[in-house]
Amino acid sequence: MRTSRRHRLHVLTALALVAVVALPLSGCGSGSDGSSKTITVAGSTTVLPIAEIAAEKYEAKTGNQVLVSGLGSSAGIEAVINGTADIASSSRDLTDEEASHELVSTVIAHDGIAVIVNDSNPVKNVTLDQLRDIYAGRITNWKELGGPDLPIELVNRDEASGTREAFRSIVMRGEDFDRSAAVLPGTGQVRDVVSRSAGAIGYISIGFVKSDYATTTVRTLRVDGVEATRDNVSSGKYPISRDLYFFTNGDPQGVAYDYIRFVLSDEMSQTIEDAGYIPVNWDQSGSGDGTSSGGEGK
């Protein structure tokens, strides 16, 4: 194994192979007798808590089944394009190639990407330029940022991640990531590794900074002097912000449409807020249904 010039993280990651079962689209399991229907939602691990809680509540109200999986934004979008999922959940916008298909986007929430470090790290703030230099491999020790003489241990997301793509677009601005970084497949793994390594730095959705299920904690860095909070994301002050999406192949129909409308309903707003995100209806006037052509959005 190649030894990097950087003090590297030794991460043991158990990767599970996830089998995605191709299901018929919105009419699956439906009959003229009014039997329940099944739809599939696949994609972003960031959006996963929203999609899962909404599925549970929607199933209880309607009897229809919603199968939810967190495969990564790119995998979810590909599944919708290929017809093996009804809805893709995504923490990024469409690429040019994806936008060439007849996908329709619905913004379901707003989110900020928090930069996280270990609780023991005394550094409080980074600029966007410093953050870019860190992830490009030009700043390699915390003493360069006023911290201890400790190597910076980069934690990155895999290429299927919408969070990585949003971070690359907003922070890296076309520059390449340092290849010595530990690359992890999920938000939870990034948070866990950073919480256990004094020199580590990572980035995750602000909704995952505090977790009821984690036994360890992480701390966020201010970016350009602005804290990663929902209020600062909502006001536009926090510089690393994004929208969270559902994508469908054409206009959503049937159960897929009903489920998306349920996610956007007032009933789900508090749940989305409790999960650490900003509900879309905070900034909606009440007109329209929030859907638009993916090609136009790009």
Residue pairs with C-beta under 8 A, 6 or more apart in sequence:
4 180
5 140
5 180
6 137
6 140
6 151
6 152
6 153
6 154
6 178
6 180
7 151
7 153
7 199
8 153
8 180
8 182
9 153
9 155
9 182
9 193
9 197
9 200
11 182
11 184
11 193
13 184
13 185
13 189
15 185
18 69
18 71
20 42
20 69
20 71
20 79
20 84
20 85
21 84
22 83
22 84
23 38
23 40
23 67
23 84
23 85
25 39
25 83
25 86
25 249
25 256
26 37
26 39
26 86
26 253
26 254
26 255
26 256
27 37
27 254
28 37
28 38
28 39
29 35
29 36
29 37
29 38
29 65
30 36
30 37
36 62
36 63
36 64
36 65
37 64
37 65
37 254
37 255
38 64
38 65
38 66
38 67
38 255
39 64
39 65
39 66
39 67
39 86
39 87
39 255
39 256
39 259
40 66
40 67
40 68
40 69
40 79
40 84
40 85
40 86
40 87
41 51
41 55
41 66
41 67
41 68
41 69
41 76
41 85
41 86
41 87
41 88
41 89
41 246
41 259
42 68
42 69
42 70
42 71
42 75
42 76
42 79
42 80
42 84
42 85
42 87
42 88
42 89
43 69
43 70
43 71
43 72
43 73
43 75
43 76
43 77
43 79
43 85
43 87
43 88
43 89
43 90
43 162
44 70
44 72
44 73
44 76
44 89
44 90
44 91
44 162
44 163
44 244
45 70
45 72
45 161
45 186
45 187
45 188
46 91
46 111
46 162
46 163
46 187
46 205
46 207
46 208
46 244
47 70
47 89
47 90
47 91
47 108
47 109
47 244
47 245
48 68
48 70
48 89
49 207
49 275
50 89
50 108
50 109
50 244
50 263
50 268
50 271
50 272
50 275
50 277
51 66
51 68
51 89
51 263
52 68
53 268
53 271
53 275
54 66
54 259
54 262
54 263
54 268
54 271
55 66
55 67
55 68
55 259
57 262
57 267
57 268
57 271
58 64
58 66
58 258
58 259
58 262
59 65
59 66
61 262
62 255
62 258
64 255
64 258
64 259
66 255
66 259
70 186
71 79
71 160
72 158
72 160
72 161
72 162
72 185
73 88
73 89
73 90
73 91
73 92
73 160
73 161
73 162
73 165
74 159
74 160
74 161
74 162
75 160
76 85
76 88
76 89
76 90
76 247
77 88
77 90
77 94
77 98
77 103
77 247
79 85
79 88
80 86
80 87
80 88
80 103
80 247
80 248
80 249
81 98
81 101
81 103
81 249
83 249
86 248
86 255
86 256
87 246
87 247
87 248
87 252
87 256
87 259
87 260
88 103
88 245
88 246
88 247
88 248
89 244
89 245
89 246
90 162
90 244
90 245
90 246
90 247
91 111
91 161
91 162
91 163
91 166
91 205
91 242
91 244
91 245
92 162
92 163
92 165
92 166
92 169
92 242
92 245
93 105
93 243
93 245
93 297
93 298
94 103
94 105
94 247
94 294
94 295
94 297
94 298
95 298
96 298
98 294
99 294
99 295
99 297
99 298
100 295
101 249
101 294
102 249
102 250
102 294
102 295
103 247
103 248
103 249
103 250
103 293
103 294
103 295
104 247
104 248
104 249
104 250
104 251
104 252
104 291
104 292
104 293
104 294
105 245
105 246
105 247
105 291
105 292
105 293
105 294
105 297
106 245
106 246
106 247
106 248
106 252
106 260
106 264
106 289
106 290
106 291
106 292
107 243
107 244
107 245
107 280
107 290
108 244
108 245
108 246
108 260
108 263
108 264
108 272
108 280
108 290
109 243
109 244
109 272
109 277
109 278
109 279
109 280
110 233
110 234
110 241
110 242
110 243
110 244
110 277
110 278
110 280
110 283
111 205
111 206
111 207
111 233
111 241
111 242
111 243
111 244
111 277
111 278
112 205
112 206
112 228
112 229
112 230
112 232
112 233
112 238
112 240
112 241
112 242
113 163
113 166
113 167
113 170
113 203
113 204
113 205
113 206
113 228
113 240
113 241
113 242
114 203
114 204
114 205
114 206
114 209
114 220
114 228
114 240
115 126
115 131
115 201
115 202
115 203
115 220
115 221
115 223
115 228
115 240
116 190
116 191
116 194
116 201
116 202
116 203
116 204
116 209
116 218
116 219
116 220
116 221
117 123
117 194
117 200
117 201
117 218
117 219
117 220
117 221
118 194
118 195
118 196
118 197
118 198
118 199
118 200
118 218
118 219
119 195
119 217
119 218
119 219
120 198
121 142
121 147
121 148
121 198
121 199
121 219
122 147
122 148
123 142
123 145
123 146
123 147
123 221
124 221
124 222
125 221
125 222
125 223
125 224
125 225
126 134
126 145
126 221
126 222
126 223
127 223
127 224
128 171
128 223
128 224
128 239
128 240
130 139
130 145
131 171
131 223
132 171
132 172
132 173
132 175
133 139
134 152
134 154
134 201
135 154
135 156
135 167
135 171
135 172
135 177
135 178
135 181
136 172
136 175
136 176
136 177
136 178
137 154
137 178
137 180
139 145
139 152
140 151
140 152
141 149
141 150
141 151
141 152
142 148
142 149
142 150
142 151
142 152
142 199
143 149
143 150
150 198
150 199
151 199
152 199
152 201
153 182
153 197
153 199
153 200
153 201
154 178
154 180
154 181
154 182
154 200
154 201
155 181
155 182
155 184
155 190
155 193
155 194
155 200
155 201
155 202
156 164
156 177
156 181
156 182
156 183
156 184
156 202
157 163
157 164
157 167
157 183
157 184
157 185
157 187
157 190
157 203
158 164
158 183
158 184
158 185
160 185
161 185
163 187
163 203
163 204
163 205
166 240
166 242
167 203
167 240
168 177
170 239
170 240
170 241
170 242
171 240
182 193
184 190
184 193
187 204
187 205
187 208
188 208
188 211
190 202
190 203
190 204
191 202
191 204
191 208
191 209
191 211
191 214
191 218
192 214
192 216
193 200
193 202
194 200
194 201
194 202
194 218
195 214
195 216
195 217
195 218
196 216
201 221
202 218
203 240
205 276
205 277
206 220
206 228
206 229
206 230
206 233
206 276
206 277
207 275
207 276
207 277
208 276
209 218
209 220
209 228
209 276
210 217
210 276
220 227
220 228
222 228
223 238
223 239
223 240
224 239
226 232
226 237
226 238
226 239
227 238
228 238
228 240
229 238
230 273
230 276
230 277
230 278
232 238
233 241
233 278
234 278
234 282
234 283
244 277
246 252
246 260
246 263
247 294
248 256
248 260
251 257
251 291
252 260
252 291
260 291
261 289
262 268
264 280
264 281
264 289
264 290
266 281
268 279
269 279
269 281
269 282
272 278
272 279
273 279
280 290
284 290
